[in-house]
């Protein structure tokens, strides 16, 4: 409830009318006046006259309180105080009783904020005009109330943010000492708050519950709609899983199970998710559990919490009895502390200047009245920690008012109720369909597969619920073993532990065996490579790839590191199994375990069950050992993150994004940041609160992403259940629907993506000879020249006498290397004259005469001779002596070796 302030200076006519009406109503005196809203006149810190609601919420006030001594001789039934910033006053109220006949007392009040002392006061109740404590007597009920005006200097140590920050972390401690023995006879601690909080389970929890129910309906619709089992499985795999929803919610809430000294903001935030973990408060249920437990409520100190009703001497930094009495000697409370007179209840009129305020203060004495202020605190129930202490799982449960000793039975009973609801809903839905079918409101073949196998669907839904709640039940049973407590409750926890562990592990093992019982599978060594990539196209990131997959790529990326790994693969033989997602028999029996995972990761449910059990052991069995919990879980969560990122087990992209990346990162980051809350580190509470806000931001982002995924998944599930309708509405979603179905068809086979196309090389200037054509020449008109050109011998150099040759080796190529003309080409002059023609004919005549004298080479021996004559130029070795005769065998022997 917020304060209302009306000022005459700036008041409008409507404001004056409302003010006049309130003033008129305040003058009405009748028997129900105490129940009407009252407006009182007061003076603000600036000296202005203001009108305030008498039932407004103070700026700071105390809430629930508990006994911090354990053997207090005073039974306090009402302990509250409030600071009103608008009129600079402090109100206090104390009620109780005692069995002590006569004792003079000394009172100490200390106010702490974020672990530091902000205000302390030691006084004699006789000096403060508290008659019921001057002296304390069993025959006189203890009752003290008053109003104390304060100055700006008195509250200068309270920063403005303390009045608005959510879940202000403060404590008010009242210690009572007996003057005769100078010993503590009473101690009570109350939490100080400003009314703002992250805890809104009625609103936030309800919204989260609605989203979870929508996800349940969408998932159920895709599971029962259709007649073709493989097609049903494909659409079911891409709907949002209820398993994912509760994994996220329970991760957020059960973070509080670590034995750390949490800042107040975290248990308040986690209380919004308590319903998903089975921690729902019910008076009747808690009373029944209390009767079962009896007086043995365990030891909260074992899990790091300070229990109410036990001795907590170190609360608020402890105290020194010598300093208490030394400080209280001859202290004038009114002049030393407030520099003004302290007014008791009889002098309230001097401050309030209004009979209405006096009635409002007198109303505070009605401790048992139902018309008191809504911000009144009450004594905490047995088994709860001290208010303001948020250590361990007990501090997290305290937000719901559930003792740690009742945690297992509370979660177990609500889980049984959930199983009954799930089974009842499925049975009711089946008979509802039958009734609608008889009434001809639905077709007779509508959901025929579900209506035919409704008992199987019901049984599998119950098993699926147990699989989802596996971590919760394992943790609660192990926590009960660690916490101990009632023997009967511990025995029930042992039975539940065996049923869940043996039952689900046996079912999961049989599911794997049922699939692998045919064929041969081999386990071979492999390596896991860390490759650098980019997330969202620009964020530096790393991905894990197995060596066996890297070898399939044409150009794998450079590995930044690698780890030993393994892979299990099927060895091809005579028996070729049906793919797991096309095996109707396996889907019918174990689709509730494997349907959402990829074809090559269908067995991931077994890995997940083992992982959840390890987490439950650290959370539950290691309760009370914070360092073991934090660092053990940090290793487990990091290994799990690396492994699950490498596997990417889910077929649906949304499930991979939430479960693999967001949830995995949140678990690692949350556990790592929680190490700062270890009590022995003694970190200041303000930095602790800042770290707590960071955890809230991380977990809040994951929760918001999950809600968005639920909304998107609902739309995709609607497309799935209308896949057989040609007239799809809204029509503008039709292209999106086609893309979604194409994505399902592409994702279901789970084949590796094709390698990216080789980038096309940029075109550059180039030269290419595509054809060669000879142009006619002048010599083509000469018949003799044409005839000589067709004669293969004309391309040779004439063999002359030994004197005409140099000293080089016998090689036709060597003899033709005097010019740049290619081998086999004839040498012609660039220009001709008549004298040249005559000289040419004379040379030709001499050549022919010489050839007639020496004889012509045979065409049959020409290739062999040419091959022998070329050999020295290629190999670099001299030719042997060869003798060649002419074609007719009558010519002289020619020695082709140089002298």
C-alpha positions in Angstrom: 0.0 0.0 0.0 1.4 3.3 -1.0 1.4 6.6 0.9 -1.0 9.4 -0.2 0.0 13.0 0.3 -2.3 16.0 -0.3 -0.9 19.5 -0.2 -3.2 22.6 -0.1 -0.7 24.7 -2.0 -0.8 22.7 -5.2 -4.2 21.1 -4.6 -6.7 21.2 -7.4 -10.5 21.4 -6.9 -10.9 17.6 -7.2 -8.2 17.1 -4.7 -9.8 19.5 -2.3 -13.1 17.7 -2.7 -11.5 14.4 -1.9 -9.7 15.9 1.1 -12.9 17.4 2.4 -14.7 14.0 2.0 -11.9 12.2 3.9 -12.0 14.8 6.7 -15.8 14.5 7.0 -15.6 10.7 7.2 -12.9 11.0 9.9 -15.4 12.9 12.1 -17.9 10.1 12.1 -17.8 8.1 15.3 -19.4 4.7 15.5 -18.5 1.2 16.5 -17.0 0.4 13.1 -14.7 3.5 13.1 -11.6 1.3 13.7 -12.3 -0.4 10.3 -12.6 2.8 8.3 -9.7 4.4 6.5 -8.5 7.4 8.5 -6.6 10.4 7.4 -4.3 12.1 10.0 -2.7 15.5 10.0 1.0 15.6 10.5 4.1 17.8 9.8 6.6 16.8 7.2 10.4 17.1 7.5 10.2 20.4 5.7 7.6 21.8 8.1 4.6 21.5 5.8 1.3 20.2 7.0 0.4 17.0 5.3 -2.5 14.6 5.5 -1.6 10.9 5.7 -3.5 7.6 5.8 -3.2 6.1 9.2 -2.9 2.6 7.7 -0.2 3.4 5.2 2.9 1.2 4.8 6.0 2.6 6.6 9.2 3.3 4.7 10.9 0.6 6.8 9.3 -1.9 9.1 9.9 -5.2 10.8 8.2 -8.4 9.6 8.3 -11.9 11.1 10.5 -12.4 14.2 12.0 -15.4 16.0 13.7 -16.5 19.2 17.4 -16.2 18.9 18.2 -17.5 22.5 16.3 -20.7 22.6 15.6 -20.6 26.3 14.2 -17.1 26.6 12.4 -16.4 29.9 10.2 -14.0 28.1 7.6 -15.1 25.5 7.3 -12.3 23.1 4.1 -12.5 21.0 4.4 -9.1 19.3 7.6 -7.4 18.2 7.4 -4.8 15.5 8.7 -1.3 14.8 8.3 1.1 11.9 10.0 4.2 10.5 7.8 6.7 8.7 9.7 9.0 6.5 6.8 11.3 5.7 6.4 12.6 9.2 9.9 11.5 10.6 8.6 9.2 13.4 9.4 5.8 14.7 6.7 3.6 16.1 7.3 0.5 18.2 5.2 -2.2 19.8 6.2 -5.0 22.2 3.9 -7.6 23.7 4.5 -10.8 25.6 4.4 -12.6 29.0 6.8 -14.2 31.4 7.0 -16.6 34.3 9.5 -14.5 36.2 8.0 -13.0 39.3 10.1 -9.9 39.7 13.1 -8.8 37.7 14.6 -5.5 36.7 15.8 -5.5 33.1 18.1 -3.8 30.6 17.0 -3.7 26.9 19.2 -3.5 23.9 17.9 -2.8 20.4 20.2 -3.1 17.4 19.4 -2.4 13.7 21.6 -3.9 11.0 21.5 -3.3 7.3 23.6 -5.4 4.9 25.7 -6.9 7.7 26.6 -3.5 9.3 25.3 -1.9 12.4 23.2 1.2 11.6 21.6 1.9 14.9 21.9 0.5 18.5 20.2 1.6 21.7 20.7 0.3 25.3 18.3 1.6 27.9 16.4 0.8 31.1 12.7 0.3 30.4 11.9 2.3 33.6 13.6 5.4 32.0 11.4 4.9 28.9 8.2 4.8 30.9 7.5 1.2 30.0 5.6 0.3 33.1 5.0 -3.4 32.3 8.8 -3.9 32.3 9.6 -1.8 35.4 10.0 -4.3 36.9 9.0 -7.3 34.9 6.4 -9.4 36.8 4.6 -12.6 35.8 1.3 -11.1 36.9 1.5 -8.1 34.6 1.3 -8.7 30.8 4.2 -7.2 28.9 3.0 -4.4 26.7 4.9 -1.4 25.4 4.2 1.0 22.6 5.2 4.5 21.7 6.0 7.0 19.1 9.4 8.6 18.8 10.0 11.7 16.7 13.4 11.7 14.9 15.5 14.3 13.3 17.3 14.2 10.0 20.6 13.6 11.8 19.2 10.5 13.4 18.4 8.9 10.0 21.3 10.3 8.0 22.9 6.8 7.9 19.9 5.4 6.0 20.5 6.0 2.2 17.5 6.8 0.1 18.0 3.7 -2.0 17.3 1.6 1.2 13.7 2.7 1.1 13.1 1.5 -2.5 15.5 -1.3 -3.2 13.8 -4.7 -3.5 14.3 -7.1 -0.6 16.1 -4.7 1.7 18.4 -6.8 3.8 18.1 -5.7 7.4 17.6 -7.1 10.9 16.3 -5.7 14.2 17.6 -7.5 17.3 16.1 -7.2 20.7 18.2 -8.5 23.6 16.8 -8.5 27.2 19.2 -8.7 30.2 18.4 -9.4 33.9 20.0 -6.8 36.1 20.3 -9.2 39.0 22.5 -11.7 37.2 23.7 -9.5 34.3 22.9 -12.3 31.9 20.7 -12.5 28.8 17.2 -13.8 29.5 15.6 -13.0 26.1 16.6 -12.5 22.5 14.4 -11.9 19.5 15.3 -11.1 15.9 13.0 -9.6 13.3 13.7 -8.9 9.6 13.5 -5.3 8.4 12.0 -4.6 5.0 10.7 -1.8 2.9 7.9 -3.7 1.3 9.5 -4.0 -2.2 10.5 -7.5 -3.2 11.2 -9.8 -6.1 9.0 -12.3 -4.5 5.5 -12.3 -6.2 4.6 -16.0 -6.3 0.9 -15.3 -6.6 1.4 -13.2 -9.8 4.7 -14.3 -11.3 4.2 -18.0 -10.3 0.7 -18.0 -11.8 2.0 -16.6 -15.1 4.8 -19.2 -15.2 2.2 -21.9 -14.5 0.0 -20.7 -17.3 2.9 -20.9 -19.8 3.9 -24.3 -18.5 0.3 -25.5 -19.0 0.2 -24.1 -22.5 3.4 -26.0 -23.3 1.9 -29.1 -21.9 -1.2 -28.8 -24.1 0.9 -28.1 -27.2 3.1 -31.1 -26.5 0.2 -33.4 -25.8 -1.6 -32.3 -29.0 1.3 -33.1 -31.2 1.8 -36.5 -29.4 -1.8 -37.7 -30.0 -2.7 -36.2 -33.4 -2.3 -38.3 -36.4 -2.2 -42.0 -37.5 1.3 -42.3 -38.9 3.6 -42.9 -36.0 6.9 -41.7 -37.6 5.1 -38.5 -38.8 3.6 -38.0 -35.3 7.1 -38.4 -33.8 8.6 -35.8 -36.1 6.1 -33.1 -35.2 6.3 -34.1 -31.5 10.0 -33.7 -31.5 9.8 -30.1 -32.6 7.2 -29.0 -30.1 8.4 -27.5 -26.9 9.0 -30.1 -24.3 7.5 -30.0 -20.8 10.7 -31.7 -19.7 12.7 -28.6 -20.9 10.2 -26.2 -19.1 10.6 -27.9 -15.7 14.4 -28.4 -16.2 14.7 -24.6 -16.5 12.4 -23.8 -13.6 13.8 -26.4 -11.2 17.4 -25.3 -12.1 16.5 -21.8 -11.0 14.8 -22.8 -7.7 17.1 -25.6 -6.7 20.2 -23.4 -7.0 19.1 -22.3 -3.5 19.9 -25.8 -2.3 23.6 -25.0 -2.1 24.7 -24.4 1.5 25.6 -20.8 1.0 24.8 -17.6 2.8 22.5 -16.1 0.1 21.7 -12.4 -0.2 18.0 -11.7 0.4 17.2 -10.9 -3.2 17.9 -14.5 -4.4 15.5 -16.5 -2.2 12.9 -13.9 -2.9 13.4 -14.3 -6.7 13.5 -18.1 -6.4 10.2 -18.2 -4.5 8.4 -17.4 -7.8 9.5 -20.9 -9.1 8.9 -22.8 -5.9 5.7 -24.4 -7.3 7.7 -26.1 -10.1 9.9 -27.8 -7.5 6.9 -29.1 -5.5 7.4 -26.5 -2.7 3.8 -25.3 -2.3 2.6 -24.3 1.1 -0.6 -25.7 2.5 -1.6 -25.4 6.2 -3.4 -28.7 6.2 -0.5 -30.5 4.5 2.1 -29.0 6.8 0.1 -29.8 9.9 -0.2 -33.4 8.8 3.5 -33.6 8.1 4.3 -32.1 11.5 2.2 -34.8 13.1 4.2 -37.4 11.2 7.6 -35.9 12.1 6.9 -35.0 15.7 9.5 -33.1 17.6 12.5 -34.4 15.7 13.0 -31.7 13.1 16.7 -32.2 12.4 19.5 -29.8 12.8 19.4 -26.7 10.5 23.0 -25.9 11.3 24.0 -29.0 9.4 22.8 -27.3 6.2 24.2 -23.9 7.1 21.2 -22.2 8.6 20.5 -20.5 11.9 17.4 -22.1 13.4 14.8 -20.2 15.3 14.6 -21.3 18.9 18.3 -22.0 19.3 21.1 -20.1 20.8 22.7 -17.6 18.4 25.2 -15.6 20.4 27.0 -14.4 17.3 23.9 -12.9 15.8 24.6 -9.3 14.8 28.2 -9.7 15.7 27.5 -10.8 19.2 27.6 -8.7 22.3 29.7 -7.9 25.4 27.8 -7.9 28.7 30.3 -5.5 30.2 29.8 -2.9 27.5 26.1 -3.3 27.7 26.0 -2.2 31.4 28.8 0.3 31.1 26.9 2.0 28.3 23.6 2.0 30.1 24.9 3.6 33.4 23.1 7.0 34.1 22.0 7.3 30.5 19.2 9.7 30.0 17.4 8.2 27.1 15.5 11.2 26.0 18.2 13.8 26.1 21.2 11.7 25.1 19.7 9.9 22.1 17.0 12.2 20.7 17.8 15.5 22.4 14.2 15.9 23.1 11.5 14.4 25.4 10.5 10.8 24.7 6.7 10.7 24.8 4.9 7.6 25.9 1.4 6.7 24.8 -0.2 9.2 27.1 1.6 12.1 25.5 0.8 11.3 21.9 -1.6 14.1 21.6 1.1 16.7 21.8 2.8 15.3 18.7 -0.2 14.2 16.7 -2.5 17.2 17.4 -5.3 15.0 16.4 -7.6 12.6 18.2 -7.6 10.4 15.0 -3.9 9.7 15.3 -4.4 8.9 19.0 -7.0 6.3 18.0 -4.7 4.9 15.4 -1.9 4.4 17.9 -4.3 2.9 20.4 -5.4 0.5 17.7 -1.9 -0.9 17.6 -2.3 -2.3 21.1 -4.8 -4.8 19.8 -2.3 -7.5 19.1 -4.9 -10.2 18.4 -7.3 -8.0 16.5 -8.1 -8.8 12.9 -8.2 -5.1 12.0 -4.5 -4.4 12.6 -2.0 -3.3 10.0 -1.2 -5.6 7.2 2.5 -5.3 7.7 2.5 -6.8 11.1 5.0 -9.6 11.6 4.4 -12.8 13.5 6.6 -15.4 15.3 8.1 -17.9 12.8 6.9 -21.4 13.0 9.0 -24.2 14.5 11.7 -25.5 12.2 12.2 -22.3 10.3 15.4 -20.3 10.4 15.7 -16.9 12.0 14.1 -14.2 9.9 16.8 -12.4 7.9 18.9 -15.6 7.7 18.9 -17.0 4.2 21.6 -19.6 4.5 21.3 -22.9 2.6 18.2 -24.7 1.4 16.5 -23.9 4.7 16.7 -20.2 4.0 15.3 -20.7 0.5 12.4 -22.8 1.8 11.7 -20.1 4.5 10.2 -17.9 1.8 7.4 -20.4 1.4 7.1 -21.0 5.2 8.1 -24.7 4.8 10.6 -26.1 7.3 13.6 -28.0 5.9 12.4 -31.0 7.9 9.2 -31.0 5.8 10.8 -30.5 2.4 10.9 -34.1 1.3 7.4 -35.0 2.3 6.0 -31.7 0.9 7.6 -32.4 -2.5 6.7 -36.1 -2.5 3.1 -35.5 -1.7 2.7 -32.8 -4.4 4.4 -35.2 -6.8 1.9 -37.9 -6.1 -0.9 -35.4 -6.6 0.7 -34.5 -9.9 0.8 -38.1 -11.1 -2.9 -38.5 -10.2 -3.8 -35.3 -12.1 -1.9 -36.4 -15.2 -3.5 -39.8 -15.2 -6.9 -38.4 -14.5 -6.7 -35.8 -17.2 -5.8 -38.4 -19.9 -8.6 -40.8 -18.8 -11.1 -37.9 -18.7 -10.0 -36.7 -22.1 -10.5 -40.2 -23.6 -14.0 -40.5 -22.2 -14.8 -36.9 -23.3 -13.9 -37.8 -26.8 -16.1 -40.9 -26.7 -19.0 -38.8 -25.4 -18.5 -36.2 -28.1 -18.3 -38.9 -30.7 -21.6 -40.4 -29.5 -23.1 -37.0 -29.7 -21.8 -36.7 -33.2 -19.9 -33.5 -32.3 -16.6 -35.0 -33.5 -15.8 -37.6 -36.2 -15.7 -41.2 -35.1 -12.1 -41.6 -36.4 -10.9 -38.4 -34.7 -7.7 -39.2 -32.7 -8.3 -42.9 -33.4 -4.8 -44.0 -32.4 -5.1 -42.3 -29.0 -8.6 -43.7 -28.4 -7.4 -47.2 -29.2 -4.3 -47.1 -27.1 -5.4 -44.7 -24.3 -4.2 -46.9 -21.5 -0.8 -47.1 -23.1 -0.7 -43.3 -23.5 -1.7 -42.9 -19.8 1.0 -45.3 -18.5 3.7 -43.6 -20.7 2.6 -40.2 -19.5 3.0 -41.3 -15.9 6.5 -42.6 -16.7 7.4 -39.4 -18.5 6.3 -37.4 -15.5 8.5 -39.6 -13.3 11.4 -39.1 -15.7 10.9 -35.3 -15.5 10.8 -35.4 -11.7 13.8 -37.7 -11.3 16.2 -35.0 -10.3 13.8 -33.5 -7.8 13.0 -36.7 -6.1 16.7 -37.8 -6.0 17.7 -34.5 -4.5 14.9 -34.5 -1.9 15.6 -38.1 -0.7 19.3 -37.5 -0.5 18.7 -34.2 1.4 16.5 -36.1 3.8 19.3 -38.7 4.4 21.8 -35.8 5.1 19.4 -33.8 7.2 18.1 -36.9 9.1 15.2 -36.1 11.3 12.2 -38.4 11.8 12.9 -42.1 11.3 9.5 -42.7 9.6 10.2 -39.9 7.0 13.7 -41.2 6.4 12.3 -44.7 5.8 9.8 -43.3 3.2 12.6 -41.4 1.6 14.6 -44.7 1.3 11.7 -46.5 -0.4 11.2 -43.6 -2.9 14.9 -43.4 -3.6 15.0 -47.1 -4.5 11.9 -47.0 -6.6 13.0 -44.1 -8.7 16.7 -45.1 -9.0 16.2 -48.8 -9.7 13.0 -48.3 -11.6 14.0 -45.6 -14.0 17.6 -46.8 -14.5 16.2 -50.3 -15.3 13.7 -48.9 -17.8 16.4 -46.7 -19.4 18.8 -49.6 -19.6 16.2 -51.9 -21.1 15.3 -49.2 -23.7 18.9 -49.1 -24.8 19.1 -52.9 -24.9 15.9 -53.2 -26.8 17.3 -51.1 -29.6 20.9 -52.6 -29.6 19.9 -56.3 -29.2 20.3 -56.9 -32.9 23.4 -56.2 -34.9 26.9 -55.4 -33.8 28.2 -52.2 -32.4 31.8 -51.2 -31.8 33.4 -48.6 -29.7 36.4 -47.0 -31.3 38.7 -44.2 -30.1 38.1 -40.7 -31.4 39.2 -37.2 -30.6 37.2 -34.1 -29.8 38.5 -31.0 -31.5 37.9 -27.4 -30.5 37.4 -25.2 -33.6 37.1 -21.5 -33.7 33.9 -20.1 -35.3 31.5 -17.2 -34.9 28.1 -17.1 -33.2 25.4 -15.0 -34.9 27.9 -14.2 -37.6 30.2 -11.9 -35.5 30.6 -13.1 -32.0 33.9 -15.2 -31.5 32.9 -18.7 -30.4 34.2 -22.2 -30.3 32.6 -25.5 -31.4 33.4 -29.1 -30.8 33.8 -31.6 -33.6 34.8 -35.2 -33.5 37.8 -36.3 -35.6 35.6 -38.8 -37.4 33.4 -36.1 -38.6 36.3 -33.7 -39.5 37.7 -36.3 -41.8 34.5 -36.3 -43.8 35.0 -32.6 -44.6 36.9 -31.5 -47.6 38.6 -28.6 -45.8 38.3 -28.9 -42.0 39.0 -25.8 -39.8 42.2 -25.5 -37.8 41.8 -27.2 -34.4 42.6 -25.0 -31.4 42.9 -28.1 -29.2 41.7 -31.6 -28.8 40.7 -34.1 -26.2 40.6 -37.9 -26.2 37.1 -39.2 -27.1 35.3 -42.2 -28.3 32.4 -43.1 -30.5 30.0 -46.1 -30.8 29.0 -47.0 -34.3 27.1 -49.7 -35.9 29.1 -52.4 -37.8 27.3 -53.3 -41.0 26.4 -56.9 -41.4 23.7 -59.1 -42.8 21.0 -57.5 -40.5 20.2 -53.9 -41.4 18.1 -52.3 -38.6 15.3 -49.8 -39.3 16.2 -46.2 -38.4 15.2 -45.6 -34.8 12.7 -42.8 -35.8 11.1 -45.1 -38.3 10.8 -48.1 -36.1 7.1 -48.0 -35.0 7.5 -50.7 -32.5 10.3 -48.9 -30.7 8.5 -45.5 -30.8 5.4 -47.1 -29.4 7.3 -48.5 -26.5 10.1 -46.0 -25.8 9.2 -42.9 -27.8 8.5 -41.1 -24.5 12.3 -41.3 -24.0 13.9 -41.0 -27.4 11.4 -39.2 -29.6 12.8 -35.7 -29.1 16.4 -36.5 -29.8 18.2 -36.7 -33.1 18.5 -40.0 -35.0 22.1 -40.3 -34.1 21.6 -39.2 -30.5 18.5 -41.3 -29.6 20.3 -42.7 -26.6 20.9 -39.3 -24.9 18.2 -39.9 -22.4 20.5 -42.4 -20.6 23.3 -39.8 -20.5 20.9 -37.2 -19.1 19.6 -39.6 -16.4 23.2 -40.3 -15.2 24.0 -36.5 -15.3 20.9 -35.6 -13.2 21.8 -38.3 -10.6 25.3 -36.9 -10.2 23.9 -33.4 -9.8 21.4 -34.6 -7.2 24.3 -36.2 -5.2 26.2 -33.0 -5.0 23.1 -30.9 -4.1 21.6 -33.4 -1.6 24.2 -35.7 -0.3 26.9 -33.0 0.1 24.5 -30.5 1.9 26.4 -28.8 4.6 29.7 -28.9 2.7 29.5 -25.8 0.5 33.0 -26.0 -1.0 32.4 -29.6 -2.1 29.1 -28.7 -3.6 30.3 -25.6 -5.5 33.5 -26.8 -6.9 32.3 -30.3 -7.5 29.2 -29.0 -9.4 31.4 -26.5 -11.3 33.4 -29.4 -12.7 30.3 -31.5 -13.4 28.5 -28.6 -15.1 31.5 -27.6 -17.2 32.0 -31.1 -18.5 28.3 -31.5 -19.1 28.3 -28.2 -21.1 31.2 -29.2 -23.3 29.7 -32.7 -23.9 26.2 -31.5 -24.6 27.3 -28.7 -26.9 29.4 -31.3 -28.8 26.4 -33.6 -29.1 23.5 -31.1 -29.7 21.2 -34.0 -28.9 17.8 -32.5 -29.6 16.2 -32.6 -33.1 14.4 -29.3 -32.5 16.5 -26.1 -32.9 14.6 -24.3 -30.0 15.3 -27.2 -27.6 19.0 -27.1 -28.4 19.1 -23.4 -28.0 17.5 -23.5 -24.5 18.8 -26.8 -23.1 22.3 -26.8 -24.6 23.4 -23.2 -24.7 21.2 -21.1 -22.4 20.6 -23.6 -19.6 24.1 -25.0 -19.8 25.7 -21.5 -19.5 23.3 -20.5 -16.7 24.3 -23.6 -14.7 28.0 -23.0 -15.0 27.7 -19.2 -14.4 25.4 -19.6 -11.4 27.5 -22.2 -9.6 30.7 -20.2 -10.3 29.2 -16.9 -8.9 27.7 -18.8 -5.9 31.2 -19.5 -4.6 31.3 -15.9 -3.5 28.6 -16.6 -0.9 30.7 -19.0 1.1 30.5 -17.8 4.7 34.2 -18.1 5.4 35.0 -15.8 2.6 33.3 -13.1 4.6 32.4 -11.0 1.6 30.6 -7.7 2.4 26.8 -8.0 2.0 26.5 -5.1 -0.5 28.9 -6.8 -3.1 27.1 -10.0 -2.2 23.8 -8.4 -3.2 25.3 -7.1 -6.4 26.4 -10.6 -7.3 22.9 -11.9 -6.5 21.4 -9.4 -8.9 23.8 -10.7 -11.6 22.5 -14.2 -11.0 18.9 -13.0 -11.2 19.7 -11.3 -14.5 21.2 -14.5 -15.9 18.4 -16.8 -14.7 15.8 -14.2 -15.7 17.1 -14.1 -19.3 16.9 -17.9 -19.5 13.3 -17.8 -18.1 12.3 -15.1 -20.6 13.8 -17.0 -23.5 11.9 -20.1 -22.4 8.6 -18.1 -22.3 9.3 -16.8 -25.8 10.1 -20.4 -27.0 6.8 -21.6 -25.5 4.9 -18.9 -27.4 6.7 -19.8 -30.6 6.3 -23.5 -29.9 2.6 -23.1 -29.5 2.3 -21.6 -33.0 4.4 -24.4 -34.5 2.3 -27.0 -32.7 -0.8 -25.4 -34.1 0.7 -25.8 -37.6 1.5 -29.4 -36.8 -2.0 -30.4 -35.8 -3.5 -28.6 -38.8 -1.1 -30.2 -41.3 -3.9 -32.0 -43.0 -6.0 -28.9 -43.6 -5.7 -27.3 -46.9 -7.5 -24.1 -45.8 -5.0 -23.0 -43.2 -5.8 -19.9 -41.2 -4.5 -17.3 -41.0 -3.6 -17.4 -44.6 -0.7 -15.0 -44.3 1.1 -17.7 -42.2 0.9 -20.2 -45.0 4.4 -19.5 -46.4 5.8 -19.8 -42.9 4.0 -23.0 -42.5 5.5 -24.5 -45.7 9.0 -23.4 -44.5 8.4 -25.0 -41.2 7.3 -28.3 -42.7 10.4 -28.2 -45.0 12.6 -27.7 -42.0 11.0 -30.8 -40.3 11.6 -32.9 -43.4 15.2 -31.7 -43.5 15.9 -32.2 -39.8 14.3 -35.7 -39.4 16.9 -37.7 -41.3 19.8 -36.2 -39.3 22.3 -36.3 -42.1 25.4 -34.1 -42.0 25.0 -31.0 -44.1 26.6 -31.0 -47.5 30.0 -29.3 -47.7 29.9 -25.7 -48.8 30.5 -25.1 -52.5 34.0 -24.3 -53.5 34.2 -20.6 -54.1 34.6 -19.7 -57.8 37.9 -18.2 -58.6 37.7 -14.7 -60.0 38.1 -14.4 -63.7 41.4 -12.8 -64.9 42.8 -11.9 -68.4 44.1 -15.0 -70.1 45.3 -16.2 -73.6 44.1 -19.4 -75.2 44.8 -20.9 -78.7 41.6 -22.6 -79.9 42.6 -23.3 -83.5 45.5 -23.0 -86.0 45.1 -22.5 -89.7 47.8 -22.2 -92.4 47.4 -19.5 -94.9 48.4 -20.1 -98.6 51.8 -18.9 -99.7 53.6 -18.1 -102.9 55.6 -21.2 -102.9 52.5 -23.3 -102.9 52.2 -22.5 -106.6 55.5 -24.2 -107.3 54.9 -27.9 -108.1 58.5 -28.9 -107.2 58.3 -27.2 -103.9 55.0 -28.8 -103.0 56.4 -32.2 -104.0 59.5 -31.7 -101.9 57.3 -30.6 -99.0 55.5 -33.9 -99.1 58.8 -35.8 -99.1 59.8 -36.6 -95.5 63.4 -36.7 -96.5 63.4 -33.1 -97.5 63.1 -32.0 -93.9 66.5 -33.5 -93.2 69.9 -31.9 -93.5 71.9 -33.6 -96.2 74.7 -35.8 -94.9 77.9 -34.5 -96.2 81.5 -35.6 -96.0 83.3 -35.6 -92.7 85.2 -32.4 -93.6 82.0 -30.4 -93.8 81.0 -31.2 -90.2 82.4 -29.8 -87.0 83.6 -31.7 -84.1 80.2 -32.0 -82.5 78.4 -35.3 -82.1 76.4 -36.9 -84.9 72.9 -35.5 -84.4 70.5 -34.2 -86.9 69.1 -31.8 -84.2 72.6 -30.6 -83.5 73.2 -29.9 -87.2 69.9 -28.0 -87.5 70.6 -25.8 -84.5 72.5 -23.1 -86.4 69.3 -21.1 -86.8 66.1 -20.5 -84.8 64.0 -22.5 -87.3 62.2 -25.4 -85.6 63.2 -28.9 -86.3 61.9 -30.1 -89.7 61.3 -26.7 -91.2 62.9 -25.4 -94.4 64.9 -22.2 -94.5 63.8 -19.6 -97.0 64.9 -16.1 -97.6 62.6 -13.3 -96.9 63.0 -11.8 -100.5 63.9 -13.2 -103.9 65.6 -11.9 -107.1 66.3 -13.4 -110.5 69.9 -14.1 -109.5 68.7 -15.8 -106.4 66.4 -18.0 -108.4 69.2 -19.0 -110.7 71.5 -19.7 -107.7 68.7 -21.8 -106.1 68.3 -23.9 -109.2 72.1 -24.5 -109.4 72.2 -25.5 -105.7 69.3 -27.9 -106.3 71.1 -29.4 -109.2 74.3 -29.9 -107.2 72.3 -31.5 -104.4 70.6 -33.9 -106.7 73.9 -34.9 -108.3 75.4 -35.5 -104.9 72.5 -37.6 -103.8 72.8 -39.7 -106.9 76.5 -40.3 -106.2 76.1 -41.3 -102.6 72.7 -43.0 -103.0 69.4 -42.3 -101.4 68.4 -43.6 -98.0 65.8 -46.3 -97.9 62.4 -45.2 -96.6 62.3 -48.4 -94.5 65.5 -47.5 -92.6 64.8 -43.8 -92.2 62.8 -43.9 -88.9 65.5 -46.1 -87.4 68.2 -43.8 -88.5 66.5 -40.7 -87.3 65.9 -42.4 -83.9 69.5 -43.3 -83.6 70.7 -39.9 -84.6 68.5 -38.2 -82.0 69.5 -40.2 -79.1 72.8 -38.5 -78.3 71.2 -35.1 -78.0 68.7 -36.4 -75.4 70.9 -38.7 -73.3 74.1 -36.8 -73.7 76.1 -40.0 -74.7 78.0 -40.5 -77.9 76.5 -42.7 -80.6 78.1 -46.0 -81.5 79.3 -46.7 -85.0 76.3 -47.6 -87.2 76.4 -48.7 -90.8 73.5 -48.1 -93.1 73.1 -49.2 -96.7 70.9 -47.6 -99.3 67.4 -48.9 -100.1 68.6 -51.3 -102.8 71.6 -52.5 -100.7 74.1 -51.4 -103.4 75.2 -48.1 -102.0 78.4 -47.5 -100.0 78.5 -47.7 -96.3 78.1 -44.4 -94.6 79.9 -43.8 -91.3 77.7 -41.3 -89.3 80.2 -40.9 -86.5 82.3 -37.8 -86.5 86.1 -38.2 -86.8 
